[in-house]
Structure formats: C-alpha cells, structure tokens
C-alpha cells in the first residue's frame, strides 16, 4: 500500500505533529514500506503452524512488590524537592475527572 502526502498530513494532524515537506516525504516512504511489509506477512501461510502462547518457559518474570520504609533523610529530601506539598504529603496535579 502506498500513502499519499495528504495521508501523511492527516496522520500527522491526528497525532498533533507539525511536519516539514521533507519529513512528509520521508515518512510517506517509511510508512508505505512498513505497511507493505505487514501486507507481505499477512499473506504468509501459517495454517499448519501450532499457536504459540508464550515465547519463554518462565511463568512470571516480575519481582514481588515489597513494602519498605524510607529513612528519615530520604523522606526529608523528597519533601524538600517537591514543588508543592501539604504537610508531609506531596501534592500532584489531578489527572482523572470525577
């Protein structure tokens, strides 16, 4: 599949990016190549292949969460570095609407 300059401009607008004409040409080539490669992969015959659920035999590679207290100096340094605080708490901007 080949993308036009207008397609790239539209994608950039959706991503809120401002691209130069040189970048538009570059990304048109690159995105067209990527989508072409995905099309090529989609045409591969994998009907005789068994589905793979995991690429590793390890069950869980994540560590367990541990609760650990900070020492007094660590707490003070963190609170002193915080731009806004309320008592012994760091105040952060609200990111979710209620």
C-alpha positions in Angstrom: 0.0 0.0 0.0 1.3 3.4 -0.9 0.4 6.5 1.2 0.0 10.0 -0.3 1.3 13.2 1.1 -2.2 14.0 2.2 -2.5 10.7 4.0 0.7 11.5 6.0 -0.5 15.1 6.7 -3.8 13.6 8.0 -1.9 11.1 10.3 0.3 13.9 11.5 -2.7 16.1 12.3 -4.3 13.3 14.2 -1.1 12.9 16.2 -0.8 16.7 16.6 2.5 16.8 14.8 3.8 19.5 12.6 5.9 18.1 9.7 8.1 19.8 7.1 7.7 18.8 3.5 10.9 16.8 3.7 9.6 14.9 6.7 6.3 14.2 4.9 8.2 12.6 2.0 10.4 10.6 4.4 7.5 9.3 6.5 5.5 8.6 3.4 8.3 6.2 2.2 8.8 4.7 5.6 5.1 4.1 6.5 4.4 2.8 3.0 7.3 0.3 3.4 6.1 -0.8 6.9 2.6 -1.3 5.7 3.8 -3.2 2.6 5.9 -5.5 4.8 2.8 -6.1 7.1 0.8 -7.0 4.0 3.5 -9.4 3.0 3.4 -11.0 6.4 -0.4 -11.3 6.3 -0.1 -13.3 3.1 2.1 -16.0 4.8 0.6 -19.4 5.0 0.6 -20.3 8.7 -2.3 -22.8 8.6 -0.1 -25.7 9.6 1.6 -23.9 12.5 0.6 -24.5 16.1 -0.3 -21.4 18.0 2.3 -20.1 20.5 1.0 -18.8 23.8 4.4 -17.8 25.2 7.9 -17.3 23.8 9.5 -18.2 27.1 9.1 -21.1 29.5 9.3 -18.8 32.6 6.0 -18.3 34.3 6.5 -14.8 35.8 9.5 -12.6 35.3 8.2 -9.8 37.5 9.5 -9.3 41.0 7.2 -9.3 44.1 6.3 -5.9 45.4 7.9 -5.3 48.8 6.9 -2.5 51.2 9.9 -0.8 52.7 10.1 2.3 54.8 12.3 5.3 53.7 14.8 6.5 56.2 14.2 10.0 57.7 16.8 11.8 55.5 15.3 10.2 52.3 11.8 11.4 53.3 13.1 14.9 54.1 15.0 15.2 50.8 11.9 14.1 48.8 9.6 16.5 50.6 12.1 19.4 50.2 12.4 18.7 46.4 8.7 18.6 45.9 7.3 21.7 44.2 4.1 21.5 46.2 3.3 19.8 49.4 0.6 19.7 52.1 2.1 18.8 55.5 4.1 15.6 54.9 2.4 14.8 51.6 3.5 15.6 48.0 0.7 17.4 46.1 0.4 16.3 42.4 -1.9 17.6 39.6 -5.2 15.9 39.1 -5.3 13.7 36.1 -8.6 12.0 36.3 -12.0 13.6 36.2 -14.5 12.5 38.9 
